[in-house]
Amino acid sequence: MRTRAHQRTGTQQQLWSNRIWPPLAGAVTAVGVIAASNLLGVLATGAAYVTLALFAVTVVWGLSLEIGLDRTAVVRCGLLSALAVVVALGLAEIHPQYGPIVGLAVVLTSPSSLGLVAKARARTKTPAEPTAPRTPGVLLDKAMLDRRFNEIVHQLREPGGR
């Protein structure tokens, strides 16, 4: 059963997540992109964004094999991270000290960041429950790495080994 305080907190969280934060983030993004295009020029800013996006998608694609992201999340992460770099460049151009702080404040107050903080708080308040062991990826599986390492060493020590 919900109490009044929880309902008020939920309403405040919805107000922030749905009404206040999106226009604030959009305004900061627009100001950052405009400042970056004033610094570099529109064509160079577009080229920088495309180059950064291709690089970021490639990096996230490589990591996605280990952490299990699907293709749409990989592309979204790559495009958003490239946009974040362009916006950070523009904000730093406007004011070298306070511009990045404004960008960081917008990121840290995003609904997804606040959701992660809420999950972390809930985890620390409740006692640890036994969970099923997580299946790590290829690079995280220590037993497989040790076994493969021992096989390679054994092959090298054999006469006529590689």
Secondary structure as UniProt FT lines:
FT   HELIX           4..14
FT   HELIX           15..20
FT   HELIX           21..40
FT   HELIX           42..67
FT   HELIX           71..94
FT   TURN            96..97
FT   HELIX           98..108
FT   HELIX           111..125
FT   TURN            138..140
FT   HELIX           142..157
FT   TURN            159..160
//
